[in-house]
Amino acid sequence: MDHSFHQSAADTTLDQKRLARELNDRQLEAVETLDGPLLILAGAGSGKTRVITYRIARLVSSGVSPYNIIALTFTNKAAAEMKSRTMSLLNRGGMELWISTFHSACLRILRTNADRISYPKDFTVHDATDQARLIKECLKELGIPEKLFPARQTASMISKFKNKMMGPEEAEKELSHGRHREFLETFHLYEKKLRQSRSMDFDDLLGKTVELLSKDEQVRKRYRARFSHVMVDEFQDTNVVQYRLVRILVGDGKNICVVGDDDQSIYQWRGAHIGNILNFEKDFPEAKIILLEQNYRSTGNILSAAGAVVSRNPNRKEKRLWTRNDDGDKIVLYTAAEEMDEAMFVADTIKEHVRKGGGLDDVAIFYRTNSQSRVIEDTLRREGFAYQVFGGLKFYDRKEVKDLLAYFRAAINPLDFISLKRIINTPPRGIGQTTVAKMETAARVNGTSLGATLDDIGSIEGLNAGTVAKLETFREALSKVRTLAATESVPEALSRALVETGYLKWLEEDKASESVSRIENLNELVNAATDFCERSEDVSMISFLDQAALISDSDMIDEGSGPGSVKMMTVHISKGLEFPVVFVTGLEDNLFPHARSKEDENQMQEERRLLYVAMTRAQKKLYLTHTMTRRIFGVSQSNMPSGFLDDLPPEIISTQISAGSSVGHGVTYARRRADGGSFANATPAPIKPFKPAPSKRSVDGWEVGMKVIHPSFKVGVIRDIEGNGDKSKITVYFPKFGSKKLVKKYAKLEKIN
């Protein structure tokens, strides 16, 4: 095939005058540096995509064939945008520009060359769902209970090894065989079955390509000869395998250009290795480094605030963003009494923005974890604001929330067969589709509902004794839920139903990160019920279910593409986006930074970068909020403000304090800001160390000062006990999570001698 390239007259449109007119000095320098290793440190909002596309276009207009250029990025959207803009710059279509994601590029290479590593070229690619099913097959064959080794968690562990170019043999050397025997056996069998079925998972697309290019000199030479110029976007997000792929493609060549920002490296949890960008000059000693520091997105005050936060990280490339934009409004720091107050502040501020002529599509609301969205959603809905939730379902559409509500729907209305079928085997209790089919047959024959067959299990033909016992257990759980709905408050009924149905135990035994998130969402559902009871006249379970149904069934705004709606998302999802008005909520210790990051300095640095990313999404207005108390498990707990807030320059901060936040540590924090004190150097009010009362409070063998252990919060110390009997409340201080007030009956505390 002839891949020669003939420069057309159209290419000359990208001349020096045009480049100088459309690029700033540093951007122009990056675009004109066509040979040798090049590191472009592109700060937030500095025109990174513009530089990449102009540089590709400049290469082509200078005579480099499009066939000899490869540009790698992380999302299909980014790749499509880069390709479209490059072709537009050159005023040409139909060029063979290889601009794609890492996975797409690797699949393309493997489709041509898979036979060189003993795979057919039409091999199957397993997505996450296929992968989970295959892992389940392996667990079943090995006799390993999935309850103890969930497929998703196992898949995540396998992925972490593959992202380090490590198979089961290498994993054996790194892990204790005794402690991880079941995982290692599953990993071995999983790989065997992939090979037997001639399949690859997503991680294999990268790993097998590196294997192919490493072992097959002929293929390696072919691709190195083809790609004389290699470009990588979002270089700070590359993992070990992706970096090895890039190094192999470059070989002894020097024409590699990487673009990224170490201050925006926020994906360590999925394998990204920040050392790739920090050590680029060590790997390429001749590298030229160009800093893109002029920001086109944000006001001067926003940049100053964000820079003050991220500059505290020790391991970073020094850069200082600046802008020709105005300083703009001060950053608003709002101290809320609790999360409803926080949500109302957000809603009231949006209302004022709209009153002044702004649009809802100007506004974005960020949070650290998905469970935080519920209160804000409820508030926006009550205030009549359209909104979209990105990166996940709306709160009441989430599986675990719908599951728990389905228990009450089925308990209250025996004719609701949809809810019954949803939860009859959730959590798993051994009631499969065959049994449900037999129940449906019995219902048809007897002219009753599916739910009614539970009251006459003997009428169901073909059931063995074990299945009958399982149905009886389920019937008893449903009966308890029915009683809870009739006799307890909505929050109490929901909390106890989690225990009576076995749902909470099921999630707690599943160690996957998604189960932790589901527990958080169920805790938030209890909080939602508490809010509901505080503001509603009819506080029955049926009324609560009706409200949830209306939200779930009629509010489909996030199905649209939508202008005219507020955008809601986690901070991770916000990366790469920009909005005129941004709210960053929940800036509290143990939430942002997250409690799981507290003991790892690298993770704490990533949390700081995460806040930097959130702040630099804002173009004109930035609001930072935190609460003095937040409900956890339906009980309010006190929260310290995020330590990151102490780094904000006081002269560009406008502090606003809720009228309800007049007690506790929060007012000291807020007042020293309102009084113009130095955030970084201010001395907080002294906190008196906890001392048990001289006469120890003791209830049923539990004492103040006693060490205890909790299934989720681990080791803590009892600080207070209120009331007597099963409904007494125990306040426990946990070093990682702060103080928690727990109902003794449901706390699952164990004493430590």
Disulfide bonds with the S-S distance in Angstrom:
none
